[in-house]
């Protein structure tokens, strides 16, 4: 195993997934690829008719700073960790980036969404398992 992808949404579940992935990376000498997929917050839309390049850049820079801070957690344990930030739909971008980076494993946290919400929206972790080209470990 050479590369492990860890999708990060800054939740406790992501924190747990990162710790599990870091433990695996230590044992296998793998590189950690941390990925944050963002969408433009819906609360921006009432105030602007469209998202300018400047706003997009500001959001991207903020998210890059956040993912870099999470990379430092893995680096503190002696692992190589690379951060990636993309705009899009998580269920599309995670498998696409995993394929693009050539990762060997995805470790993703789940939030335990159940009932009608999950049936209607689906689960990012579940969609990742369905669409990924490589094995996926889910952790709660």
C-alpha positions as CSV (number, residue, x, y, z in Angstrom):
1,X,0.0,0.0,0.0
2,X,1.6,3.3,-1.1
3,X,-1.2,5.9,-0.9
4,X,-4.2,6.2,1.4
5,X,-6.9,8.8,0.7
6,X,-8.8,10.4,3.6
7,X,-11.8,12.5,2.7
8,X,-12.1,15.3,5.4
9,X,-15.2,17.2,6.3
10,X,-13.8,18.5,9.6
11,X,-16.2,16.4,11.6
12,X,-15.4,14.0,14.5
13,X,-15.9,11.2,12.1
14,X,-13.2,12.6,9.9
15,X,-10.9,13.0,12.8
16,X,-11.3,9.3,13.6
17,X,-10.8,8.3,10.0
18,X,-7.6,10.3,9.8
19,X,-6.3,8.6,13.0
20,X,-7.1,5.2,11.6
21,X,-5.5,6.0,8.2
22,X,-2.4,7.4,10.0
23,X,-2.1,4.2,12.0
24,X,-2.3,2.2,8.8
25,X,0.2,4.5,7.0
26,X,2.7,4.0,9.8
27,X,2.4,0.2,9.5
28,X,2.6,0.2,5.7
29,X,4.8,3.3,5.1
30,X,2.1,4.8,3.0
31,X,1.6,8.5,2.0
32,X,-1.6,10.1,3.2
33,X,-3.7,12.1,0.7
34,X,-6.2,14.3,2.6
35,X,-9.1,15.6,0.5
36,X,-11.6,18.2,1.3
37,X,-14.5,18.7,-1.2
38,X,-16.4,21.9,-0.8
39,X,-19.5,23.5,-2.2
40,X,-20.2,27.2,-2.2
41,X,-22.3,27.8,0.9
42,X,-25.9,28.3,0.2
43,X,-26.1,31.4,2.5
44,X,-24.0,33.3,-0.1
45,X,-26.5,33.0,-2.9
46,X,-29.2,35.3,-1.5
47,X,-26.6,38.1,-1.5
48,X,-25.0,37.6,-4.9
49,X,-26.4,36.6,-8.2
50,X,-23.3,34.7,-9.0
51,X,-20.0,33.7,-7.4
52,X,-17.1,35.9,-8.5
53,X,-13.7,34.5,-9.1
54,X,-12.5,36.5,-6.1
55,X,-15.1,34.9,-3.8
56,X,-14.2,31.5,-5.2
57,X,-10.5,32.1,-4.6
58,X,-11.1,33.3,-1.0
59,X,-13.1,30.1,-0.2
60,X,-10.5,27.9,-1.8
61,X,-7.7,29.6,0.1
62,X,-9.6,29.3,3.4
63,X,-10.2,25.6,2.8
64,X,-6.6,25.0,1.8
65,X,-5.5,26.5,5.1
66,X,-7.9,24.2,7.0
67,X,-6.8,21.0,5.2
68,X,-3.1,22.0,5.7
69,X,-3.8,22.2,9.4
70,X,-5.2,18.6,9.3
71,X,-2.1,17.4,7.3
72,X,0.0,18.7,10.2
73,X,-1.7,16.2,12.5
74,X,-0.5,13.3,10.3
75,X,2.9,14.9,9.9
76,X,3.3,15.1,13.6
77,X,3.2,11.3,13.6
78,X,6.0,11.2,11.0
79,X,3.8,10.6,8.0
80,X,4.0,12.3,4.6
81,X,0.6,14.0,4.2
82,X,-0.5,16.0,1.2
83,X,-3.7,18.1,1.2
84,X,-6.1,18.5,-1.7
85,X,-9.0,20.9,-2.0
86,X,-11.6,20.7,-4.8
87,X,-15.0,22.3,-5.4
88,X,-17.8,19.9,-6.3
89,X,-20.1,17.2,-5.1
90,X,-18.4,14.9,-2.6
91,X,-19.9,11.7,-3.9
92,X,-18.5,12.5,-7.4
93,X,-15.2,14.0,-6.4
94,X,-13.9,11.5,-3.9
95,X,-13.9,8.5,-6.3
96,X,-12.6,10.7,-9.1
97,X,-9.7,12.1,-7.1
98,X,-8.9,8.7,-5.7
99,X,-8.6,7.3,-9.2
100,X,-6.6,10.4,-10.4
101,X,-4.1,10.1,-7.5
102,X,-3.8,6.3,-7.8
103,X,-4.6,5.6,-4.2
104,X,-4.6,2.0,-2.9
105,X,-7.2,2.6,-0.1
106,X,-9.8,5.1,1.0
107,X,-10.5,5.6,4.7
108,X,-13.7,7.6,5.2
109,X,-15.7,8.5,8.3
110,X,-19.4,8.1,8.5
111,X,-21.8,10.2,10.5
112,X,-24.5,7.5,10.9
113,X,-27.2,9.3,8.9
114,X,-30.3,7.1,9.1
115,X,-33.9,7.0,8.1
116,X,-35.6,9.3,5.6
117,X,-32.6,11.7,5.3
118,X,-30.3,8.9,4.2
119,X,-32.9,7.4,1.9
120,X,-33.4,10.7,0.2
121,X,-29.9,12.1,0.1
122,X,-27.8,8.9,0.3
123,X,-24.6,8.6,2.2
124,X,-21.3,10.0,0.9
125,X,-19.5,7.0,2.4
126,X,-21.9,4.6,0.8
127,X,-21.6,6.2,-2.6
128,X,-17.8,6.2,-2.2
129,X,-17.9,2.4,-1.5
130,X,-20.1,2.0,-4.6
131,X,-18.0,4.1,-7.0
132,X,-14.4,3.7,-5.8
133,X,-11.8,1.8,-7.8
134,X,-10.1,0.6,-4.7
135,X,-11.0,-0.8,-1.3
136,X,-12.8,1.5,1.2
137,X,-12.7,1.4,4.9
138,X,-15.6,3.2,6.6
139,X,-15.4,4.2,10.3
140,X,-17.9,5.8,12.6
